[in-house]
Amino acid sequence: MKTGKRKFWIGNAVLALAMLLLLFMGPLSDALGIWAAVLWMVLAAVGMTLVMSDKSDEPPAPD
C-alpha cells in the first residue's frame, strides 16, 4: 500500500471520529466546555489535511 493511500484512509478515519464527536457534542460540551468545539475543529482540520495530502500531483493530460 502506498503512503498516499495510507494517509487517505487514516484521514477518513479521523474524519469519522470527528463526525462521532459532532454527534455527541451536547454531552461533550457539558463535560469539556469550549474545548469540545476546539477538539472537533482540530480533528476536522487534521482529517482534511491527511485526505488532501496526496492531491499535490497534477491531473493527467486529457486524451
BAKEDO-258899 format. One record per residue (C-alpha): chain; residue number from 1; x, y, z; residue in one letter. Coordinates in Angstrom, 2 decimals, always signed. Each point is the difference from the previous one (the first is absolute). Layout:
% BAKEDO-258899
 chain   n       x       y       z res
     A NUM       X       Y       Z   A
...
END
This chain:
% BAKEDO-258899
 chain   n       x       y       z res
     A   1   +0.00   +0.00   +0.00   M
     A   2   +1.37   +3.37   -0.99   K
     A   3   +0.57   +2.67   +2.62   T
     A   4   -2.52   +2.33   -1.68   G
     A   5   -2.75   -2.59   +0.23   K
     A   6   +0.85   -0.69   +3.65   R
     A   7   -0.23   +3.73   +0.81   K
     A   8   -3.32   +0.14   -1.84   F
     A   9   -1.52   -2.81   +2.06   W
     A  10   +1.39   +1.34   +3.28   I
     A  11   -1.50   +3.38   -0.92   G
     A  12   -3.36   -1.63   -0.61   N
     A  13   +0.20   -1.72   +3.38   A
     A  14   +0.80   +3.31   +1.71   V
     A  15   -2.92   +1.65   -1.80   L
     A  16   -2.30   -2.82   +1.13   A
     A  17   +1.18   +0.61   +3.56   L
     A  18   -0.73   +3.72   -0.45   A
     A  19   -3.49   -0.88   -1.22   M
     A  20   -0.61   -2.16   +3.09   L
     A  21   +1.24   +2.82   +2.20   L
     A  22   -2.43   +2.34   -1.76   L
     A  23   -2.90   -2.39   +0.62   L
     A  24   +0.76   -0.01   +3.73   F
     A  25   +0.85   +3.69   +0.23   M
     A  26   -2.70   +0.74   +2.59   G
     A  27   +1.28   -2.29   +2.75   P
     A  28   +3.61   +0.71   -0.94   L
     A  29   -0.49   +3.75   +0.24   S
     A  30   -1.53   -0.49   +3.46   D
     A  31   +3.10   -1.92   +1.04   A
     A  32   +2.74   +1.90   -1.87   L
     A  33   -1.52   +3.42   -0.62   G
     A  34   +1.41   +1.91   -2.94   I
     A  35   +2.79   -2.57   -0.33   W
     A  36   -2.45   -2.44   -1.61   A
     A  37   -0.41   +2.39   -2.94   A
     A  38   +3.75   +0.61   -0.15   V
     A  39   +0.62   -3.76   -0.05   L
     A  40   -2.53   -0.42   -2.80   W
     A  41   +1.65   +2.75   -2.08   M
     A  42   +3.44   -1.52   +0.48   V
     A  43   -1.22   -3.49   -0.98   L
     A  44   -1.77   +1.35   -3.09   A
     A  45   +3.08   +1.99   -1.08   A
     A  46   +2.37   -2.94   +0.50   V
     A  47   -2.36   -2.35   -1.84   G
     A  48   -0.38   +2.32   -2.97   M
     A  49   +3.75   +0.59   -0.13   T
     A  50   +0.66   -3.73   -0.11   L
     A  51   -2.69   -0.64   -2.62   V
     A  52   +1.25   +2.80   -2.25   M
     A  53   +3.73   -0.68   +0.49   S
     A  54   +0.30   -2.30   -3.02   D
     A  55   -1.70   +2.51   -2.32   K
     A  56   +3.21   +1.91   -0.74   S
     A  57   +0.58   -1.72   -3.35   D
     A  58   -1.26   +1.68   -3.13   E
     A  59   -2.98   -1.65   -1.67   P
     A  60   +0.77   -2.19   -3.01   P
     A  61   -0.17   +1.56   -3.44   A
     A  62   -3.26   -0.63   -1.90   P
     A  63   +0.04   -2.48   -2.83   D
END
